[in-house]
Amino acid sequence: MQSLKRFVKSTAIILLVICYSNLSATGQKVQFLQTPFEEAMAQAKKSGKIIFVDVRGPKKMPGNEKVEQEVLTTDSIGSWFRKNCIPVFIDMHSEAGKAFAPRLSMLMYPTYVFYDGDGNQLEYINSFSILKDPALLMSKARASLAQAREKQANKRSIVFSDKKWEALLEQAKKENKLIFLDAQTEWCRPCIL
């Protein structure tokens, strides 16, 4: 009798563990981490994932809350994001938000933004667009992942010179080449993008 009770008890525990692991594998919403962006970049680079950033102020936004409750809990969407993304929350009114701001190519938020492991912005979408058509979120997410993988596989590169303009003109004339100029500033949002 005692061994039967132990068997029933251990079987019940095993069933609870199986049920819990099945619940945590499906139907679980995407959990946004409050981790420094640089740490998320390191994780993304190491894992081959992309970074999915919820960018907003300290207040809960109805649109974002609804996306998290109704869209990011969908089994297919949630499992795709858990498999391919590192979800991060950035409060733009915090010190982390101030440090993150130069990486944001647009000034408006709340928004969701995708980045690769090098911190390059890929795609972005707002909660209202997602609620109107959740397929847009997946379209942007898949496009971002494809873009990140393409960039990662790209072995080509351009090495920019730091020579003075006059020296570059002389070299271009001598080698019969054009000059390819990258002009940008740290405050220019289109430059960042």
LUMBA-318183 format. One record per residue: residue number from 1; x, y, z of N, C-alpha, C, O in turn. Coordinates in Angstrom, 2 decimals. Example, Ala and Ser with C-alpha at 12.3 -4.5 7.8 and 13.67 -1.06 7.14 Angstrom:
BEGIN
ATOM  nr     n_X     n_Y     n_Z    ca_X    ca_Y    ca_Z     c_X     c_Y     c_Z     o_X     o_Y     o_Z
ATOM   1   13.19   -5.69    7.80   12.30   -4.50    7.80   13.20   -3.30    7.80   14.24   -3.32    8.46
ATOM   2   12.85   -2.25    7.08   13.67   -1.06    7.14   12.90    0.03    7.87   13.41    1.14    8.04
REM end
This chain:
BEGIN
ATOM  nr     n_X     n_Y     n_Z    ca_X    ca_Y    ca_Z     c_X     c_Y     c_Z     o_X     o_Y     o_Z
ATOM   1    0.82   -1.19    0.00    0.00    0.00    0.00    0.87    1.25    0.00    0.60    2.21   -0.73
ATOM   2    1.92    1.23    0.84    2.82    2.37    0.93    3.51    2.62   -0.41    3.66    3.77   -0.83
ATOM   3    3.93    1.54   -1.07    4.60    1.69   -2.36    3.63    2.21   -3.42    4.02    2.96   -4.32
ATOM   4    2.35    1.82   -3.33    1.34    2.32   -4.26    1.14    3.83   -4.06    1.00    4.57   -5.04
ATOM   5    1.12    4.28   -2.80    0.98    5.71   -2.52    2.18    6.47   -3.08    2.01    7.54   -3.67
ATOM   6    3.40    5.92   -2.89    4.60    6.59   -3.43    4.55    6.65   -4.94    4.94    7.65   -5.54
ATOM   7    4.07    5.58   -5.56    3.96    5.54   -7.02    2.98    6.59   -7.53    3.27    7.32   -8.48
ATOM   8    1.81    6.67   -6.88    0.80    7.65   -7.28    1.34    9.07   -7.08    1.16    9.92   -7.95
ATOM   9    2.00    9.32   -5.94    2.55   10.63   -5.66    3.63   11.01   -6.68    3.62   12.13   -7.19
ATOM  10    4.55   10.10   -6.97    5.61   10.41   -7.93    5.05   10.57   -9.34    5.53   11.40  -10.11
ATOM  11    4.02    9.79   -9.69    3.37    9.95  -11.00    2.69   11.31  -11.11    2.76   11.96  -12.15
ATOM  12    2.05   11.73  -10.03    1.38   13.04  -10.02    2.40   14.16  -10.19    2.16   15.13  -10.91
ATOM  13    3.52   14.03   -9.53    4.58   15.05   -9.64    5.11   15.10  -11.08    5.29   16.18  -11.64
ATOM  14    5.34   13.95  -11.66    5.83   13.88  -13.04    4.82   14.54  -13.99    5.20   15.30  -14.88
ATOM  15    3.52   14.23  -13.79    2.49   14.83  -14.64    2.43   16.35  -14.48    2.24   17.07  -15.46
ATOM  16    2.59   16.84  -13.25    2.62   18.29  -13.03    3.80   18.94  -13.74    3.66   20.00  -14.33
ATOM  17    4.95   18.30  -13.68    6.15   18.82  -14.36    5.93   18.85  -15.86    6.27   19.84  -16.51
ATOM  18    5.37   17.79  -16.41    5.10   17.74  -17.86    4.10   18.82  -18.25    4.30   19.52  -19.24
ATOM  19    3.01   18.95  -17.48    2.01   19.98  -17.78    2.63   21.36  -17.70    2.38   22.20  -18.57
ATOM  20    3.44   21.62  -16.66    4.05   22.94  -16.50    4.99   23.23  -17.66    4.99   24.34  -18.19
ATOM  21    5.80   22.26  -18.07    6.74   22.51  -19.17    5.99   22.72  -20.48    6.43   23.50  -21.32
ATOM  22    4.86   22.02  -20.66    4.06   22.26  -21.87    3.44   23.65  -21.85    3.36   24.31  -22.89
ATOM  23    2.98   24.09  -20.69    2.41   25.43  -20.59    3.46   26.50  -20.83    3.18   27.52  -21.47
ATOM  24    4.67   26.27  -20.32    5.69   27.29  -20.50    6.23   27.29  -21.92    6.81   28.29  -22.35
ATOM  25    6.05   26.21  -22.65    6.53   26.16  -24.03    5.53   26.79  -24.99    5.92   27.25  -26.06
ATOM  26    4.25   26.82  -24.62    3.25   27.43  -25.49    2.39   28.38  -24.69    2.23   28.21  -23.48
ATOM  27    1.85   29.35  -25.34    0.92   30.25  -24.69    1.56   31.22  -23.72    0.85   31.96  -23.04
ATOM  28    2.86   31.23  -23.64    3.53   32.13  -22.72    3.88   33.42  -23.46    4.43   33.37  -24.56
ATOM  29    3.57   34.55  -22.87    3.83   35.80  -23.58    5.33   36.11  -23.63    6.11   35.60  -22.83
ATOM  30    5.68   36.94  -24.56    7.06   37.38  -24.70    7.39   38.26  -23.50    6.68   39.21  -23.20
ATOM  31    8.47   37.94  -22.82    8.90   38.69  -21.63    9.97   39.69  -22.01   11.05   39.30  -22.45
ATOM  32    9.69   40.98  -21.85   10.66   42.03  -22.15   11.62   42.18  -20.98   11.18   42.35  -19.84
ATOM  33   12.89   42.12  -21.26   13.93   42.25  -20.24   14.28   43.71  -20.05   14.23   44.49  -21.01
ATOM  34   14.63   44.09  -18.85   15.14   45.44  -18.62   16.65   45.31  -18.45   17.20   45.50  -17.37
ATOM  35   17.28   45.00  -19.56   18.72   44.77  -19.59   19.38   45.86  -20.42   18.75   46.39  -21.34
ATOM  36   20.62   46.22  -20.13   21.29   47.23  -20.96   21.36   46.78  -22.42   21.54   45.60  -22.71
ATOM  37   21.20   47.74  -23.32   21.17   47.41  -24.75   22.46   46.74  -25.19   22.43   45.83  -26.02
ATOM  38   23.59   47.16  -24.66   24.87   46.57  -25.03   24.92   45.08  -24.66   25.50   44.27  -25.39
ATOM  39   24.31   44.74  -23.53   24.24   43.33  -23.11   23.36   42.54  -24.08   23.67   41.40  -24.43
ATOM  40   22.25   43.14  -24.49   21.37   42.48  -25.47   22.09   42.29  -26.80   21.91   41.27  -27.46
ATOM  41   22.92   43.28  -27.20   23.70   43.14  -28.42   24.66   41.96  -28.33   24.77   41.18  -29.27
ATOM  42   25.33   41.83  -27.20   26.27   40.72  -27.01   25.53   39.38  -27.08   26.02   38.43  -27.70
ATOM  43   24.36   39.30  -26.45   23.56   38.07  -26.49   23.10   37.77  -27.92   23.13   36.62  -28.35
ATOM  44   22.68   38.81  -28.64   22.20   38.63  -30.01   23.34   38.14  -30.91   23.15   37.25  -31.74
ATOM  45   24.49   38.72  -30.75   25.65   38.34  -31.56   26.02   36.88  -31.30   26.32   36.13  -32.23
ATOM  46   26.01   36.51  -30.05   26.39   35.15  -29.64   25.37   34.11  -30.10   25.73   33.01  -30.51
ATOM  47   24.08   34.46  -30.03   23.02   33.50  -30.31   22.50   33.53  -31.75   21.80   32.61  -32.18
ATOM  48   22.84   34.59  -32.50   22.32   34.73  -33.86   20.89   35.25  -33.89   20.22   35.19  -34.92
ATOM  49   20.43   35.76  -32.75   19.08   36.32  -32.66   19.11   37.80  -32.99   20.18   38.40  -33.10
ATOM  50   17.93   38.40  -33.14   17.82   39.84  -33.29   17.24   40.41  -32.00   16.71   39.67  -31.17
ATOM  51   17.35   41.71  -31.83   16.86   42.36  -30.62   15.52   43.03  -30.95   15.41   43.76  -31.94
ATOM  52   14.53   42.78  -30.13   13.19   43.35  -30.28   12.97   44.30  -29.11   12.80   43.86  -27.98
ATOM  53   12.98   45.61  -29.40   12.94   46.60  -28.33   11.58   47.28  -28.24   11.05   47.79  -29.23
ATOM  54   11.01   47.27  -27.04    9.80   48.01  -26.72   10.27   49.36  -26.20   10.74   49.46  -25.07
ATOM  55   10.15   50.39  -27.03   10.64   51.73  -26.70    9.46   52.59  -26.26    8.52   52.81  -27.03
ATOM  56    9.50   53.06  -25.03    8.43   53.95  -24.55    8.86   54.65  -23.27    9.97   54.46  -22.78
ATOM  57    7.96   55.46  -22.77    8.21   56.16  -21.51    7.88   55.24  -20.34    7.58   54.07  -20.53
ATOM  58    7.95   55.78  -19.12    7.73   54.95  -17.93    6.27   54.51  -17.74    6.01   53.53  -17.05
ATOM  59    5.34   55.23  -18.36    3.92   54.88  -18.19    3.55   53.72  -19.10    4.10   53.55  -20.19
ATOM  60    2.62   52.93  -18.63    2.08   51.85  -19.46    1.22   52.49  -20.55    0.40   53.36  -20.27
ATOM  61    1.43   52.06  -21.77    0.67   52.59  -22.89   -0.40   51.57  -23.27   -0.08   50.39  -23.43
ATOM  62   -1.65   51.99  -23.42   -2.73   51.04  -23.72   -2.45   50.19  -24.96   -2.72   48.99  -24.96
ATOM  63   -1.92   50.80  -26.01   -1.63   50.05  -27.24   -0.59   48.98  -27.02   -0.77   47.84  -27.46
ATOM  64    0.50   49.33  -26.32    1.55   48.35  -26.05    1.05   47.24  -25.14    1.36   46.07  -25.35
ATOM  65    0.27   47.62  -24.13   -0.27   46.61  -23.21   -1.17   45.63  -23.96   -1.12   44.42  -23.72
ATOM  66   -1.96   46.15  -24.87   -2.86   45.30  -25.66   -2.07   44.37  -26.58   -2.43   43.20  -26.74
ATOM  67   -0.99   44.87  -27.19   -0.12   44.04  -28.05    0.46   42.91  -27.22    0.47   41.76  -27.65
ATOM  68    0.96   43.25  -26.02    1.56   42.23  -25.16    0.55   41.18  -24.70    0.89   40.00  -24.59
ATOM  69   -0.69   41.60  -24.45   -1.71   40.68  -23.95   -2.40   39.89  -25.05   -2.78   38.73  -24.84
ATOM  70   -2.58   40.51  -26.23   -3.38   39.85  -27.27   -2.57   39.31  -28.44   -2.99   38.34  -29.07
ATOM  71   -1.44   39.91  -28.75   -0.68   39.48  -29.92    0.54   38.64  -29.54    0.76   37.57  -30.09
ATOM  72    1.33   39.15  -28.60    2.56   38.44  -28.24    2.32   37.19  -27.41    3.27   36.48  -27.07
ATOM  73    1.06   36.92  -27.07    0.73   35.68  -26.36    0.24   34.60  -27.31    0.07   33.45  -26.91
ATOM  74    0.00   34.96  -28.56   -0.41   33.98  -29.56    0.70   32.95  -29.69    1.86   33.31  -29.83
ATOM  75    0.35   31.66  -29.65    1.37   30.61  -29.67    2.38   30.76  -30.79    3.59   30.72  -30.54
ATOM  76    1.92   30.94  -32.02    2.86   31.00  -33.15    3.75   32.23  -33.07    4.94   32.14  -33.35
ATOM  77    3.19   33.37  -32.70    3.97   34.60  -32.61    4.92   34.53  -31.41    6.11   34.81  -31.53
ATOM  78    4.38   34.15  -30.27    5.20   34.06  -29.06    6.36   33.10  -29.22    7.48   33.42  -28.83
ATOM  79    6.11   31.93  -29.79    7.21   30.96  -29.95    8.23   31.45  -30.95    9.43   31.21  -30.78
ATOM  80    7.79   32.14  -32.02    8.74   32.68  -33.00    9.65   33.72  -32.34   10.86   33.72  -32.55
ATOM  81    9.05   34.60  -31.55    9.84   35.64  -30.88   10.78   35.04  -29.84   11.92   35.49  -29.72
ATOM  82   10.34   34.05  -29.10   11.22   33.41  -28.11   12.39   32.72  -28.80   13.50   32.70  -28.27
ATOM  83   12.15   32.17  -29.97   13.20   31.45  -30.70   14.19   32.41  -31.39   15.38   32.10  -31.47
ATOM  84   13.72   33.55  -31.89   14.54   34.40  -32.76   14.89   35.78  -32.21   15.68   36.49  -32.83
ATOM  85   14.32   36.17  -31.07   14.52   37.54  -30.59   14.95   37.59  -29.13   14.68   36.70  -28.33
ATOM  86   15.64   38.67  -28.82   15.92   39.03  -27.44   15.06   40.27  -27.17   15.40   41.37  -27.62
ATOM  87   13.96   40.10  -26.43   13.05   41.23  -26.18   13.57   42.11  -25.04   13.90   41.62  -23.96
ATOM  88   13.65   43.40  -25.30   14.19   44.35  -24.32   13.23   45.53  -24.19   12.69   46.01  -25.18
ATOM  89   13.02   45.99  -22.96   12.21   47.18  -22.70   13.16   48.34  -22.42   14.07   48.22  -21.60
ATOM  90   12.94   49.48  -23.10   13.73   50.68  -22.86   12.79   51.82  -22.44   11.91   52.22  -23.21
ATOM  91   12.98   52.31  -21.24   12.25   53.48  -20.76   13.05   54.70  -21.19   14.14   54.95  -20.67
ATOM  92   12.52   55.47  -22.13   13.25   56.60  -22.69   13.47   57.74  -21.69   14.24   58.66  -21.97
ATOM  93   12.81   57.69  -20.53   13.00   58.71  -19.51   14.02   58.30  -18.46   14.24   59.02  -17.49
ATOM  94   14.65   57.13  -18.65   15.65   56.64  -17.72   17.06   56.92  -18.26   17.21   57.40  -19.38
ATOM  95   18.06   56.63  -17.46   19.45   56.78  -17.91   19.73   55.83  -19.08   20.43   56.18  -20.02
ATOM  96   19.18   54.62  -18.99   19.35   53.65  -20.09   18.72   54.19  -21.37   19.25   53.99  -22.46
ATOM  97   17.58   54.87  -21.24   16.91   55.46  -22.40   17.72   56.58  -23.02   17.79   56.70  -24.24
ATOM  98   18.34   57.41  -22.17   19.19   58.48  -22.67   20.39   57.92  -23.42   20.80   58.45  -24.45
ATOM  99   20.96   56.83  -22.90   22.10   56.20  -23.57   21.67   55.53  -24.88   22.44   55.47  -25.84
ATOM 100   20.44   55.04  -24.90   19.92   54.34  -26.08   19.48   55.30  -27.18   19.50   54.93  -28.36
ATOM 101   19.08   56.52  -26.83   18.48   57.48  -27.76   19.23   57.65  -29.08   18.58   57.71  -30.13
ATOM 102   20.57   57.74  -29.10   21.26   57.90  -30.39   21.07   56.72  -31.34   21.29   56.86  -32.54
ATOM 103   20.66   55.58  -30.84   20.44   54.40  -31.69   19.05   54.40  -32.32   18.77   53.58  -33.20
ATOM 104   18.21   55.29  -31.89   16.83   55.35  -32.36   16.75   56.34  -33.51   16.98   57.54  -33.32
ATOM 105   16.44   55.87  -34.69   16.46   56.75  -35.87   15.23   57.65  -35.97   15.18   58.54  -36.82
ATOM 106   14.25   57.42  -35.12   13.10   58.29  -35.10   12.93   58.82  -33.68   13.39   58.19  -32.73
ATOM 107   12.31   59.94  -33.54   12.18   60.55  -32.22   10.89   60.14  -31.51   10.78   60.29  -30.30
ATOM 108    9.92   59.62  -32.26    8.64   59.33  -31.63    8.64   57.94  -31.00    9.26   57.00  -31.50
ATOM 109    7.95   57.85  -29.94    7.69   56.57  -29.28    6.39   56.73  -28.54    6.02   57.87  -28.26
ATOM 110    5.68   55.71  -28.20    6.10   54.31  -28.14    6.20   53.66  -29.53    5.46   54.01  -30.45
ATOM 111    7.10   52.74  -29.62    7.29   51.98  -30.85    8.02   50.69  -30.53    8.59   50.55  -29.45
ATOM 112    8.00   49.77  -31.44    8.78   48.54  -31.34    9.84   48.61  -32.44    9.53   48.94  -33.58
ATOM 113   11.08   48.30  -32.09   12.18   48.42  -33.04   13.01   47.14  -33.02   13.26   46.56  -31.96
ATOM 114   13.43   46.70  -34.22   14.29   45.52  -34.35   15.72   45.98  -34.64   15.94   46.90  -35.42
ATOM 115   16.70   45.33  -34.00   18.12   45.61  -34.19   18.87   44.30  -34.40   18.43   43.24  -33.95
ATOM 116   20.00   44.39  -35.09   20.87   43.22  -35.20   21.87   43.24  -34.05   21.85   44.15  -33.22
ATOM 117   22.72   42.23  -33.99   23.70   42.11  -32.90   24.75   43.20  -32.89   25.44   43.37  -31.88
ATOM 118   24.89   43.95  -33.98   25.83   45.06  -34.03   25.17   46.38  -33.64   25.82   47.42  -33.63
ATOM 119   23.89   46.33  -33.31   23.17   47.53  -32.91   22.62   48.35  -34.06   22.23   49.50  -33.89
ATOM 120   22.59   47.74  -35.26   22.02   48.42  -36.42   20.51   48.29  -36.41   19.97   47.19  -36.26
ATOM 121   19.81   49.42  -36.58   18.36   49.37  -36.62   17.92   48.73  -37.93   18.44   49.06  -39.00
ATOM 122   16.95   47.82  -37.83   16.47   47.10  -39.01   15.08   47.59  -39.42   14.93   48.18  -40.49
ATOM 123   14.08   47.35  -38.61   12.69   47.72  -38.90   12.06   48.28  -37.63   12.57   48.08  -36.53
ATOM 124   10.94   48.96  -37.79   10.18   49.40  -36.62    8.70   49.42  -36.97    8.32   49.48  -38.14
ATOM 125    7.87   49.36  -35.93    6.42   49.35  -36.10    5.79   49.82  -34.80    6.33   49.57  -33.72
ATOM 126    4.65   50.50  -34.89    3.99   50.95  -33.66    2.87   49.98  -33.27    2.44   49.14  -34.07
ATOM 127    2.42   50.11  -32.04    1.41   49.18  -31.51    0.08   49.29  -32.25   -0.62   48.30  -32.40
ATOM 128   -0.27   50.49  -32.71   -1.55   50.67  -33.39   -1.58   49.91  -34.71   -2.61   49.34  -35.09
ATOM 129   -0.46   49.91  -35.43   -0.37   49.14  -36.68   -0.46   47.65  -36.41   -1.08   46.91  -37.16
ATOM 130    0.18   47.21  -35.32    0.15   45.79  -34.96   -1.28   45.35  -34.62   -1.74   44.30  -35.07
ATOM 131   -1.96   46.17  -33.83   -3.33   45.82  -33.43   -4.27   45.80  -34.62   -5.21   45.00  -34.66
ATOM 132   -4.02   46.65  -35.58   -4.84   46.70  -36.79   -4.61   45.45  -37.64   -5.54   44.89  -38.21
ATOM 133   -3.32   45.02  -37.72   -2.97   43.87  -38.54   -1.74   43.17  -37.95   -0.62   43.52  -38.30
ATOM 134   -1.93   42.18  -37.05   -0.81   41.48  -36.42    0.17   40.85  -37.42    1.33   40.62  -37.08
ATOM 135   -0.30   40.58  -38.63    0.59   40.00  -39.65    1.72   40.97  -40.00    2.80   40.55  -40.41
ATOM 136    1.47   42.28  -39.86    2.52   43.28  -40.12    3.70   43.09  -39.18    4.85   43.22  -39.58
ATOM 137    3.41   42.77  -37.91    4.48   42.54  -36.94    5.36   41.39  -37.40    6.59   41.50  -37.39
ATOM 138    4.73   40.28  -37.80    5.51   39.12  -38.22    6.26   39.40  -39.51    7.38   38.91  -39.70
ATOM 139    5.68   40.18  -40.39    6.35   40.56  -41.64    7.62   41.35  -41.33    8.68   41.08  -41.90
ATOM 140    7.51   42.33  -40.44    8.67   43.14  -40.05    9.70   42.30  -39.30   10.90   42.45  -39.49
ATOM 141    9.21   41.40  -38.44   10.11   40.55  -37.66   10.91   39.63  -38.57   12.13   39.52  -38.44
ATOM 142   10.23   38.96  -39.50   10.92   38.05  -40.42   11.89   38.81  -41.34   12.99   38.33  -41.60
ATOM 143   11.47   39.97  -41.81   12.34   40.79  -42.67   13.58   41.22  -41.88   14.69   41.23  -42.43
ATOM 144   13.40   41.58  -40.62   14.54   41.98  -39.78   15.52   40.84  -39.57   16.73   41.03  -39.67
ATOM 145   14.99   39.65  -39.30   15.86   38.49  -39.09   16.62   38.17  -40.37   17.82   37.87  -40.32
ATOM 146   15.95   38.21  -41.51   16.61   37.94  -42.80   17.69   38.98  -43.07   18.79   38.64  -43.53
ATOM 147   17.38   40.24  -42.79   18.36   41.31  -43.00   19.57   41.13  -42.09   20.71   41.29  -42.53
ATOM 148   19.34   40.78  -40.83   20.43   40.57  -39.88   21.31   39.41  -40.32   22.54   39.50  -40.25
ATOM 149   20.70   38.33  -40.78   21.48   37.17  -41.23   22.27   37.50  -42.49   23.41   37.05  -42.66
ATOM 150   21.68   38.28  -43.38   22.38   38.68  -44.60   23.59   39.56  -44.25   24.67   39.38  -44.81
ATOM 151   23.41   40.49  -43.34   24.52   41.35  -42.92   25.61   40.53  -42.25   26.80   40.78  -42.45
ATOM 152   25.21   39.56  -41.45   26.18   38.73  -40.74   26.99   37.87  -41.71   28.18   37.64  -41.49
ATOM 153   26.35   37.40  -42.77   27.02   36.54  -43.74   27.88   37.35  -44.72   28.75   36.79  -45.38
ATOM 154   27.65   38.65  -44.80   28.37   39.50  -45.73   29.83   39.66  -45.30   30.11   40.15  -44.21
ATOM 155   30.74   39.23  -46.16   32.17   39.33  -45.85   32.81   40.55  -46.53   33.99   40.83  -46.33
ATOM 156   32.02   41.25  -47.34   32.55   42.44  -48.01   32.56   43.60  -47.03   31.75   43.66  -46.10
ATOM 157   33.49   44.51  -47.24   33.52   45.68  -46.38   34.18   46.84  -47.11   34.92   46.65  -48.08
ATOM 158   33.92   48.01  -46.63   34.55   49.23  -47.15   35.38   49.80  -46.01   34.89   49.97  -44.89
ATOM 159   36.62   50.10  -46.30   37.48   50.72  -45.31   37.59   52.20  -45.67   38.15   52.55  -46.71
ATOM 160   37.06   53.05  -44.81   37.09   54.49  -45.06   38.42   55.07  -44.60   38.94   54.71  -43.54
ATOM 161   38.96   55.94  -45.40   40.23   56.58  -45.11   40.02   57.80  -44.21   38.96   58.42  -44.23
ATOM 162   41.02   58.11  -43.43   40.94   59.33  -42.62   41.94   60.38  -43.11   42.35   61.27  -42.36
ATOM 163   42.34   60.25  -44.38   43.27   61.21  -44.98   42.59   62.57  -45.15   41.36   62.67  -45.16
ATOM 164   43.38   63.57  -45.27   42.87   64.92  -45.54   42.30   64.97  -46.95   42.72   64.21  -47.83
ATOM 165   41.33   65.88  -47.17   40.62   65.98  -48.44   41.57   66.18  -49.63   41.40   65.55  -50.67
ATOM 166   42.55   67.04  -49.46   43.49   67.31  -50.56   44.25   66.04  -50.95   44.46   65.79  -52.13
ATOM 167   44.65   65.25  -49.96   45.38   64.00  -50.23   44.47   63.00  -50.96   44.92   62.27  -51.84
ATOM 168   43.19   62.98  -50.57   42.23   62.08  -51.24   42.02   62.50  -52.70   41.96   61.65  -53.59
ATOM 169   41.91   63.80  -52.93   41.76   64.29  -54.31   42.97   63.89  -55.15   42.83   63.45  -56.30
ATOM 170   44.13   64.05  -54.59   45.37   63.70  -55.30   45.41   62.20  -55.61   45.75   61.79  -56.72
ATOM 171   45.07   61.37  -54.62   45.06   59.91  -54.80   44.03   59.51  -55.85   44.31   58.66  -56.70
ATOM 172   42.84   60.09  -55.81   41.78   59.77  -56.77   42.23   60.12  -58.19   41.99   59.35  -59.13
ATOM 173   42.86   61.26  -58.34   43.34   61.67  -59.67   44.43   60.73  -60.16   44.43   60.31  -61.32
ATOM 174   45.35   60.39  -59.28   46.48   59.51  -59.61   46.00   58.10  -60.00   46.51   57.51  -60.94
ATOM 175   45.00   57.57  -59.26   44.51   56.21  -59.49   43.31   56.18  -60.44   42.77   55.11  -60.73
ATOM 176   42.89   57.35  -60.92   41.74   57.48  -61.81   40.48   56.83  -61.19   39.79   56.03  -61.83
ATOM 177   40.21   57.20  -59.94   39.06   56.65  -59.20   38.18   57.79  -58.69   38.60   58.94  -58.57
ATOM 178   36.95   57.42  -58.41   36.02   58.34  -57.77   36.26   58.33  -56.26   36.89   57.41  -55.73
ATOM 179   35.75   59.34  -55.60   35.80   59.36  -54.13   34.41   59.03  -53.62   33.42   59.65  -54.01
ATOM 180   34.35   58.02  -52.74   33.08   57.65  -52.11   33.11   58.24  -50.71   33.92   57.84  -49.88
ATOM 181   32.22   59.21  -50.46   32.25   59.98  -49.24   31.09   59.58  -48.32   29.94   59.54  -48.75
ATOM 182   31.40   59.31  -47.08   30.38   59.05  -46.06   30.36   60.27  -45.15   31.25   60.46  -44.33
ATOM 183   29.33   61.09  -45.29   29.21   62.29  -44.47   28.02   62.13  -43.53   26.91   61.85  -43.97
ATOM 184   28.26   62.30  -42.24   27.19   62.13  -41.27   27.51   62.88  -39.99   28.62   63.36  -39.79
ATOM 185   26.51   62.98  -39.14   26.70   63.55  -37.81   26.04   62.62  -36.80   25.24   61.76  -37.17
ATOM 186   26.37   62.78  -35.55   25.82   61.93  -34.50   24.38   62.29  -34.17   23.65   61.45  -33.64
ATOM 187   23.94   63.51  -34.47   22.59   63.96  -34.13   21.58   63.77  -35.24   20.39   63.99  -35.03
ATOM 188   22.03   63.37  -36.43   21.16   63.27  -37.61   20.41   61.93  -37.61   21.03   60.88  -37.74
ATOM 189   19.09   61.95  -37.45   18.29   60.72  -37.39   18.37   59.91  -38.68   18.55   58.70  -38.60
ATOM 190   18.25   60.51  -39.87   18.42   59.72  -41.10   19.82   59.10  -41.22   19.97   58.00  -41.75
ATOM 191   20.85   59.81  -40.73   22.21   59.25  -40.75   22.28   58.00  -39.89   22.90   57.01  -40.27
ATOM 192   21.64   58.04  -38.74   21.64   56.88  -37.83   20.99   55.69  -38.52   21.49   54.57  -38.43
ATOM 193   19.86   55.94  -39.20   19.16   54.86  -39.89   19.97   54.35  -41.06   19.54   53.44  -41.76
REM end
